[in-house]
Amino acid sequence: MTSKYHYGEIALSSLGHIDRRARQTYADEVAAEPNLPRSVANALAGDPESDVARLVLRLSPVLTDRDLAAIALNQSQDHLTAIAERARLSEKVTDILVKRGDNGVLKTVGGNEGAQFSDNGFDQLLERGREEPEINRTVAVRSDLTQERAERVMRILAELGSEDGGNADAKDEAGAIAQQARQQRLEVTGLLTDLAAKTRLLDDVLLMLAEEDRAYHLAQVIAREAEIAVEHALRTLLRRDTNGIALACRALDVGYPAFAAILALRARRLMFANKRIEDDLRHYAQIDSAAAERGMRFTRMKAKLSGDGTSKTIEIQTDAPRRP
């Protein structure tokens, strides 16, 4: 702890004496570092130059909701866009993004399936989408919408089509978006039914959803099969650390092709390099199935004891080997 504190002090004192290019180079190198002192992460994320702050805002696991909210309240639209691209966002942060963000920020956060919205934040997002219909079109194809929220988005898109002078193209587009969203929700329900009836292989389902970049539906399937909350499965899937999703998949006896597709989805969402996928696959091969199953039992038990399997981050614990 002392060495980490001193490192933070040295880094903070140095940042004020180097130019923008040097700050950006340093920020990009440490953006995803889990051991970066929080003070340094905040200094980089709050840098007035958005190029310096961008990757830290998007990737840093060190920044808390409070940190992100403070930056979202005070920094530029480019800073807000970077925050909107994070793999996971709480209602507290999205409330601010919806209030302060421009259309670009709203389209980004509206299409981010890792972003949670309060009822008030969701209502504001839809209202602002009346001025820029592309925002609501982006929201409409989210795979995590409840039926009630999906219907509200579709009603607004239909209204906007009517207001457009009866423009047939606008109405057709709204209908196509509604049909796509509805079809995907029905499809995943059918996939879950097939898995329960053992008429479809889990690996085939995971491979298909991963290749189609359907993170939320992928989390739904993993959650059902692993008997954990969907929200927890999605958090585990999109964390920087691969241990949790690797252990969950090993406990479910997921094969290498399907797990590789899941890693590729994560790479797209979290900006991982191909070498990282190869490293994670090697780590996956080292995990003992029995140890992974014990870890999942512990996770389910802890979720029951907490009384809330969705709102708290539950670390999957096991005695399987972990990545450093």
FIMAR-880895 format. One record per residue (C-alpha): residue number from 1; residue in three letters; chain; x, y, z. Coordinates in steps of 0.2 Angstrom, whole numbers. Example, Ala and Ser with C-alpha at 12.3 -4.5 7.8 and 13.67 -1.06 7.14 Angstrom:
// FIMAR-880895
+-----+-----+----+-------+-------+-------+
:   i :  aa : ch :    xx :    yy :    zz :
+-----+-----+----+-------+-------+-------+
:   1 : ALA :  A :    62 :   -22 :    39 :
:   2 : SER :  A :    68 :    -5 :    36 :
+-----+-----+----+-------+-------+-------+
END
This chain:
// FIMAR-880895
+-----+-----+----+-------+-------+-------+
:   i :  aa : ch :    xx :    yy :    zz :
+-----+-----+----+-------+-------+-------+
:   1 : MET :  A :     0 :     0 :     0 :
:   2 : THR :  A :    14 :    12 :     4 :
:   3 : SER :  A :    23 :     9 :   -12 :
:   4 : LYS :  A :     7 :    11 :   -22 :
:   5 : TYR :  A :     4 :    28 :   -12 :
:   6 : HIS :  A :    21 :    34 :   -16 :
:   7 : TYR :  A :    19 :    29 :   -35 :
:   8 : GLY :  A :     3 :    39 :   -35 :
:   9 : GLU :  A :    11 :    54 :   -28 :
:  10 : ILE :  A :    26 :    53 :   -40 :
:  11 : ALA :  A :    14 :    51 :   -55 :
:  12 : LEU :  A :     3 :    65 :   -50 :
:  13 : SER :  A :    17 :    77 :   -48 :
:  14 : SER :  A :    24 :    72 :   -65 :
:  15 : LEU :  A :     8 :    74 :   -74 :
:  16 : GLY :  A :     8 :    93 :   -72 :
:  17 : HIS :  A :    25 :    95 :   -80 :
:  18 : ILE :  A :    23 :    84 :   -96 :
:  19 : ASP :  A :    15 :    89 :  -113 :
:  20 : ARG :  A :    -1 :    83 :  -120 :
:  21 : ARG :  A :     7 :    70 :  -131 :
:  22 : ALA :  A :    17 :    62 :  -116 :
:  23 : ARG :  A :     1 :    62 :  -105 :
:  24 : GLN :  A :    -9 :    53 :  -118 :
:  25 : THR :  A :     4 :    40 :  -121 :
:  26 : TYR :  A :     5 :    37 :  -102 :
:  27 : ALA :  A :   -14 :    37 :  -101 :
:  28 : ASP :  A :   -16 :    24 :  -115 :
:  29 : GLU :  A :    -3 :    13 :  -107 :
:  30 : VAL :  A :   -11 :    12 :   -90 :
:  31 : ALA :  A :   -30 :    14 :   -94 :
:  32 : ALA :  A :   -35 :    -3 :   -91 :
:  33 : GLU :  A :   -22 :    -6 :   -76 :
:  34 : PRO :  A :   -32 :   -12 :   -61 :
:  35 : ASN :  A :   -18 :    -7 :   -49 :
:  36 : LEU :  A :   -17 :    11 :   -55 :
:  37 : PRO :  A :   -19 :    22 :   -40 :
:  38 : ARG :  A :   -36 :    30 :   -40 :
:  39 : SER :  A :   -29 :    48 :   -38 :
:  40 : VAL :  A :   -19 :    45 :   -54 :
:  41 : ALA :  A :   -34 :    38 :   -63 :
:  42 : ASN :  A :   -45 :    53 :   -59 :
:  43 : ALA :  A :   -31 :    65 :   -64 :
:  44 : LEU :  A :   -30 :    57 :   -81 :
:  45 : ALA :  A :   -49 :    54 :   -83 :
:  46 : GLY :  A :   -52 :    72 :   -79 :
:  47 : ASP :  A :   -38 :    79 :   -90 :
:  48 : PRO :  A :   -46 :    94 :  -100 :
:  49 : GLU :  A :   -38 :    86 :  -116 :
:  50 : SER :  A :   -51 :    73 :  -121 :
:  51 : ASP :  A :   -38 :    63 :  -130 :
:  52 : VAL :  A :   -28 :    60 :  -114 :
:  53 : ALA :  A :   -44 :    56 :  -104 :
:  54 : ARG :  A :   -53 :    45 :  -117 :
:  55 : LEU :  A :   -46 :    27 :  -114 :
:  56 : VAL :  A :   -45 :    29 :   -95 :
:  57 : LEU :  A :   -63 :    35 :   -95 :
:  58 : ARG :  A :   -68 :    20 :  -106 :
:  59 : LEU :  A :   -58 :     6 :   -99 :
:  60 : SER :  A :   -52 :    10 :   -81 :
:  61 : PRO :  A :   -58 :    -2 :   -68 :
:  62 : VAL :  A :   -52 :    10 :   -54 :
:  63 : LEU :  A :   -64 :    24 :   -57 :
:  64 : THR :  A :   -80 :    23 :   -46 :
:  65 : ASP :  A :   -98 :    29 :   -50 :
:  66 : ARG :  A :   -94 :    44 :   -40 :
:  67 : ASP :  A :   -78 :    48 :   -50 :
:  68 : LEU :  A :   -87 :    45 :   -66 :
:  69 : ALA :  A :  -102 :    56 :   -61 :
:  70 : ALA :  A :   -91 :    70 :   -56 :
:  71 : ILE :  A :   -82 :    70 :   -73 :
:  72 : ALA :  A :   -98 :    69 :   -82 :
:  73 : LEU :  A :  -105 :    84 :   -73 :
:  74 : ASN :  A :   -90 :    95 :   -77 :
:  75 : GLN :  A :   -81 :    89 :   -93 :
:  76 : SER :  A :   -84 :    91 :  -112 :
:  77 : GLN :  A :   -95 :    81 :  -123 :
:  78 : ASP :  A :   -80 :    71 :  -129 :
:  79 : HIS :  A :   -77 :    65 :  -111 :
:  80 : LEU :  A :   -95 :    61 :  -109 :
:  81 : THR :  A :   -94 :    50 :  -125 :
:  82 : ALA :  A :   -80 :    40 :  -118 :
:  83 : ILE :  A :   -89 :    37 :  -102 :
:  84 : ALA :  A :  -105 :    32 :  -113 :
:  85 : GLU :  A :   -94 :    18 :  -121 :
:  86 : ARG :  A :   -89 :     9 :  -104 :
:  87 : ALA :  A :   -94 :    -9 :  -104 :
:  88 : ARG :  A :  -105 :    -6 :   -88 :
:  89 : LEU :  A :  -114 :    10 :   -82 :
:  90 : SER :  A :  -125 :    13 :   -67 :
:  91 : GLU :  A :  -141 :    22 :   -67 :
:  92 : LYS :  A :  -132 :    36 :   -57 :
:  93 : VAL :  A :  -120 :    39 :   -71 :
:  94 : THR :  A :  -132 :    37 :   -86 :
:  95 : ASP :  A :  -144 :    50 :   -77 :
:  96 : ILE :  A :  -131 :    63 :   -79 :
:  97 : LEU :  A :  -126 :    58 :   -97 :
:  98 : VAL :  A :  -144 :    59 :  -103 :
:  99 : LYS :  A :  -146 :    76 :   -95 :
: 100 : ARG :  A :  -130 :    84 :  -101 :
: 101 : GLY :  A :  -125 :    74 :  -117 :
: 102 : ASP :  A :  -127 :    79 :  -135 :
: 103 : ASN :  A :  -135 :    68 :  -148 :
: 104 : GLY :  A :  -119 :    59 :  -150 :
: 105 : VAL :  A :  -118 :    54 :  -132 :
: 106 : LEU :  A :  -136 :    49 :  -131 :
: 107 : LYS :  A :  -135 :    38 :  -146 :
: 108 : THR :  A :  -119 :    30 :  -139 :
: 109 : VAL :  A :  -126 :    27 :  -121 :
: 110 : GLY :  A :  -144 :    22 :  -128 :
: 111 : GLY :  A :  -136 :     8 :  -138 :
: 112 : ASN :  A :  -124 :     2 :  -124 :
: 113 : GLU :  A :  -132 :   -13 :  -117 :
: 114 : GLY :  A :  -121 :   -12 :  -102 :
: 115 : ALA :  A :  -129 :     4 :   -97 :
: 116 : GLN :  A :  -143 :     4 :   -84 :
: 117 : PHE :  A :  -156 :    17 :   -84 :
: 118 : SER :  A :  -168 :    23 :   -70 :
: 119 : ASP :  A :  -186 :    26 :   -75 :
: 120 : ASN :  A :  -183 :    44 :   -75 :
: 121 : GLY :  A :  -167 :    43 :   -85 :
: 122 : PHE :  A :  -175 :    32 :   -98 :
: 123 : ASP :  A :  -190 :    44 :  -100 :
: 124 : GLN :  A :  -178 :    58 :  -103 :
: 125 : LEU :  A :  -169 :    48 :  -116 :
: 126 : LEU :  A :  -185 :    45 :  -125 :
: 127 : GLU :  A :  -190 :    63 :  -124 :
: 128 : ARG :  A :  -174 :    69 :  -131 :
: 129 : GLY :  A :  -175 :    56 :  -145 :
: 130 : ARG :  A :  -191 :    65 :  -151 :
: 131 : GLU :  A :  -179 :    79 :  -157 :
: 132 : GLU :  A :  -167 :    66 :  -165 :
: 133 : PRO :  A :  -176 :    50 :  -169 :
: 134 : GLU :  A :  -160 :    40 :  -172 :
: 135 : ILE :  A :  -158 :    40 :  -153 :
: 136 : ASN :  A :  -174 :    30 :  -151 :
: 137 : ARG :  A :  -170 :    19 :  -166 :
: 138 : THR :  A :  -154 :    15 :  -157 :
: 139 : VAL :  A :  -163 :    11 :  -140 :
: 140 : ALA :  A :  -176 :     1 :  -149 :
: 141 : VAL :  A :  -165 :   -13 :  -154 :
: 142 : ARG :  A :  -157 :   -16 :  -137 :
: 143 : SER :  A :  -160 :   -34 :  -132 :
: 144 : ASP :  A :  -162 :   -30 :  -114 :
: 145 : LEU :  A :  -178 :   -20 :  -115 :
: 146 : THR :  A :  -192 :   -25 :  -104 :
: 147 : GLN :  A :  -209 :   -27 :  -114 :
: 148 : GLU :  A :  -215 :   -11 :  -107 :
: 149 : ARG :  A :  -200 :    -1 :  -111 :
: 150 : ALA :  A :  -200 :    -8 :  -129 :
: 151 : GLU :  A :  -218 :    -4 :  -132 :
: 152 : ARG :  A :  -215 :    14 :  -126 :
: 153 : VAL :  A :  -200 :    16 :  -139 :
: 154 : MET :  A :  -211 :     9 :  -153 :
: 155 : ARG :  A :  -225 :    21 :  -149 :
: 156 : ILE :  A :  -214 :    36 :  -150 :
: 157 : LEU :  A :  -206 :    30 :  -166 :
: 158 : ALA :  A :  -223 :    27 :  -173 :
: 159 : GLU :  A :  -228 :    44 :  -168 :
: 160 : LEU :  A :  -213 :    52 :  -176 :
: 161 : GLY :  A :  -217 :    43 :  -192 :
: 162 : SER :  A :  -235 :    50 :  -192 :
: 163 : GLU :  A :  -228 :    67 :  -188 :
: 164 : ASP :  A :  -217 :    66 :  -203 :
: 165 : GLY :  A :  -231 :    70 :  -215 :
: 166 : GLY :  A :  -236 :    52 :  -216 :
: 167 : ASN :  A :  -219 :    47 :  -223 :
: 168 : ALA :  A :  -221 :    29 :  -228 :
: 169 : ASP :  A :  -202 :    26 :  -226 :
: 170 : ALA :  A :  -202 :    32 :  -208 :
: 171 : LYS :  A :  -216 :    21 :  -204 :
: 172 : ASP :  A :  -209 :     6 :  -212 :
: 173 : GLU :  A :  -192 :     9 :  -203 :
: 174 : ALA :  A :  -201 :    10 :  -186 :
: 175 : GLY :  A :  -210 :    -6 :  -190 :
: 176 : ALA :  A :  -194 :   -15 :  -195 :
: 177 : ILE :  A :  -185 :   -10 :  -180 :
: 178 : ALA :  A :  -200 :   -16 :  -169 :
: 179 : GLN :  A :  -200 :   -32 :  -178 :
: 180 : GLN :  A :  -181 :   -35 :  -176 :
: 181 : ALA :  A :  -182 :   -31 :  -157 :
: 182 : ARG :  A :  -197 :   -42 :  -155 :
: 183 : GLN :  A :  -190 :   -56 :  -165 :
: 184 : GLN :  A :  -174 :   -57 :  -156 :
: 185 : ARG :  A :  -183 :   -57 :  -139 :
: 186 : LEU :  A :  -194 :   -72 :  -145 :
: 187 : GLU :  A :  -179 :   -80 :  -152 :
: 188 : VAL :  A :  -169 :   -80 :  -136 :
: 189 : THR :  A :  -185 :   -87 :  -127 :
: 190 : GLY :  A :  -185 :  -101 :  -140 :
: 191 : LEU :  A :  -167 :  -105 :  -137 :
: 192 : LEU :  A :  -169 :  -106 :  -118 :
: 193 : THR :  A :  -184 :  -118 :  -121 :
: 194 : ASP :  A :  -174 :  -129 :  -133 :
: 195 : LEU :  A :  -159 :  -129 :  -120 :
: 196 : ALA :  A :  -171 :  -135 :  -106 :
: 197 : ALA :  A :  -178 :  -148 :  -118 :
: 198 : LYS :  A :  -160 :  -153 :  -123 :
: 199 : THR :  A :  -165 :  -152 :  -141 :
: 200 : ARG :  A :  -151 :  -139 :  -144 :
: 201 : LEU :  A :  -133 :  -139 :  -138 :
: 202 : LEU :  A :  -127 :  -125 :  -126 :
: 203 : ASP :  A :  -111 :  -123 :  -136 :
: 204 : ASP :  A :  -121 :  -120 :  -152 :
: 205 : VAL :  A :  -131 :  -107 :  -144 :
: 206 : LEU :  A :  -117 :   -98 :  -136 :
: 207 : LEU :  A :  -107 :   -98 :  -152 :
: 208 : MET :  A :  -121 :   -90 :  -162 :
: 209 : LEU :  A :  -125 :   -77 :  -150 :
: 210 : ALA :  A :  -107 :   -72 :  -147 :
: 211 : GLU :  A :  -104 :   -71 :  -166 :
: 212 : GLU :  A :  -119 :   -60 :  -168 :
: 213 : ASP :  A :  -112 :   -49 :  -154 :
: 214 : ARG :  A :  -128 :   -51 :  -143 :
: 215 : ALA :  A :  -120 :   -49 :  -126 :
: 216 : TYR :  A :  -136 :   -47 :  -116 :
: 217 : HIS :  A :  -144 :   -62 :  -124 :
: 218 : LEU :  A :  -128 :   -72 :  -121 :
: 219 : ALA :  A :  -129 :   -67 :  -103 :
: 220 : GLN :  A :  -147 :   -73 :  -102 :
: 221 : VAL :  A :  -142 :   -90 :  -108 :
: 222 : ILE :  A :  -127 :   -91 :   -96 :
: 223 : ALA :  A :  -137 :   -85 :   -82 :
: 224 : ARG :  A :  -151 :   -98 :   -85 :
: 225 : GLU :  A :  -139 :  -112 :   -87 :
: 226 : ALA :  A :  -128 :  -107 :   -72 :
: 227 : GLU :  A :  -143 :  -103 :   -61 :
: 228 : ILE :  A :  -137 :   -85 :   -57 :
: 229 : ALA :  A :  -144 :   -68 :   -60 :
: 230 : VAL :  A :  -144 :   -61 :   -78 :
: 231 : GLU :  A :  -137 :   -44 :   -71 :
: 232 : HIS :  A :  -122 :   -54 :   -63 :
: 233 : ALA :  A :  -119 :   -64 :   -78 :
: 234 : LEU :  A :  -118 :   -48 :   -89 :
: 235 : ARG :  A :  -106 :   -40 :   -77 :
: 236 : THR :  A :   -95 :   -55 :   -77 :
: 237 : LEU :  A :   -95 :   -56 :   -96 :
: 238 : LEU :  A :   -90 :   -38 :   -98 :
: 239 : ARG :  A :   -77 :   -36 :   -84 :
: 240 : ARG :  A :   -59 :   -33 :   -89 :
: 241 : ASP :  A :   -54 :   -48 :   -79 :
: 242 : THR :  A :   -58 :   -64 :   -88 :
: 243 : ASN :  A :   -58 :   -76 :   -72 :
: 244 : GLY :  A :   -77 :   -75 :   -69 :
: 245 : ILE :  A :   -83 :   -79 :   -86 :
: 246 : ALA :  A :   -70 :   -92 :   -89 :
: 247 : LEU :  A :   -75 :  -101 :   -73 :
: 248 : ALA :  A :   -93 :  -100 :   -77 :
: 249 : CYS :  A :   -91 :  -107 :   -94 :
: 250 : ARG :  A :   -79 :  -121 :   -87 :
: 251 : ALA :  A :   -92 :  -126 :   -75 :
: 252 : LEU :  A :  -105 :  -127 :   -89 :
: 253 : ASP :  A :   -92 :  -137 :   -99 :
: 254 : VAL :  A :   -92 :  -125 :  -113 :
: 255 : GLY :  A :   -80 :  -130 :  -127 :
: 256 : TYR :  A :   -66 :  -120 :  -134 :
: 257 : PRO :  A :   -74 :  -114 :  -150 :
: 258 : ALA :  A :   -89 :  -107 :  -141 :
: 259 : PHE :  A :   -78 :   -99 :  -127 :
: 260 : ALA :  A :   -66 :   -92 :  -141 :
: 261 : ALA :  A :   -81 :   -84 :  -148 :
: 262 : ILE :  A :   -86 :   -76 :  -131 :
: 263 : LEU :  A :   -68 :   -70 :  -129 :
: 264 : ALA :  A :   -69 :   -62 :  -147 :
: 265 : LEU :  A :   -85 :   -53 :  -142 :
: 266 : ARG :  A :   -76 :   -47 :  -126 :
: 267 : ALA :  A :   -62 :   -41 :  -137 :
: 268 : ARG :  A :   -74 :   -31 :  -148 :
: 269 : ARG :  A :   -82 :   -23 :  -133 :
: 270 : LEU :  A :   -67 :   -20 :  -122 :
: 271 : MET :  A :   -54 :   -17 :  -136 :
: 272 : PHE :  A :   -43 :   -32 :  -132 :
: 273 : ALA :  A :   -30 :   -37 :  -144 :
: 274 : ASN :  A :   -30 :   -55 :  -152 :
: 275 : LYS :  A :   -15 :   -60 :  -141 :
: 276 : ARG :  A :   -26 :   -57 :  -126 :
: 277 : ILE :  A :   -38 :   -70 :  -133 :
: 278 : GLU :  A :   -24 :   -83 :  -135 :
: 279 : ASP :  A :   -18 :   -80 :  -117 :
: 280 : ASP :  A :   -36 :   -82 :  -110 :
: 281 : LEU :  A :   -39 :   -98 :  -120 :
: 282 : ARG :  A :   -23 :  -105 :  -113 :
: 283 : HIS :  A :   -29 :  -100 :   -96 :
: 284 : TYR :  A :   -46 :  -108 :   -99 :
: 285 : ALA :  A :   -37 :  -125 :  -103 :
: 286 : GLN :  A :   -29 :  -125 :   -86 :
: 287 : ILE :  A :   -46 :  -123 :   -76 :
: 288 : ASP :  A :   -52 :  -139 :   -67 :
: 289 : SER :  A :   -70 :  -142 :   -70 :
: 290 : ALA :  A :   -73 :  -148 :   -53 :
: 291 : ALA :  A :   -65 :  -133 :   -45 :
: 292 : ALA :  A :   -76 :  -121 :   -57 :
: 293 : GLU :  A :   -92 :  -130 :   -51 :
: 294 : ARG :  A :   -87 :  -127 :   -33 :
: 295 : GLY :  A :   -84 :  -109 :   -37 :
: 296 : MET :  A :  -102 :  -108 :   -45 :
: 297 : ARG :  A :  -110 :  -116 :   -30 :
: 298 : PHE :  A :  -102 :  -104 :   -19 :
: 299 : THR :  A :  -107 :   -89 :   -30 :
: 300 : ARG :  A :  -126 :   -95 :   -30 :
: 301 : MET :  A :  -125 :   -98 :   -11 :
: 302 : LYS :  A :  -118 :   -80 :    -8 :
: 303 : ALA :  A :  -131 :   -73 :   -20 :
: 304 : LYS :  A :  -145 :   -81 :    -9 :
: 305 : LEU :  A :  -137 :   -75 :     7 :
: 306 : SER :  A :  -136 :   -57 :     1 :
: 307 : GLY :  A :  -154 :   -58 :    -3 :
: 308 : ASP :  A :  -151 :   -49 :   -20 :
: 309 : GLY :  A :  -143 :   -58 :   -35 :
: 310 : THR :  A :  -144 :   -43 :   -46 :
: 311 : SER :  A :  -138 :   -27 :   -38 :
: 312 : LYS :  A :  -122 :   -33 :   -30 :
: 313 : THR :  A :  -106 :   -38 :   -38 :
: 314 : ILE :  A :  -103 :   -56 :   -33 :
: 315 : GLU :  A :   -85 :   -62 :   -36 :
: 316 : ILE :  A :   -85 :   -80 :   -42 :
: 317 : GLN :  A :   -73 :   -89 :   -30 :
: 318 : THR :  A :   -64 :  -105 :   -33 :
: 319 : ASP :  A :   -47 :  -113 :   -30 :
: 320 : ALA :  A :   -44 :  -114 :   -49 :
: 321 : PRO :  A :   -29 :  -106 :   -56 :
: 322 : ARG :  A :   -32 :   -87 :   -59 :
: 323 : ARG :  A :   -23 :   -75 :   -71 :
: 324 : PRO :  A :   -11 :   -63 :   -63 :
+-----+-----+----+-------+-------+-------+
END
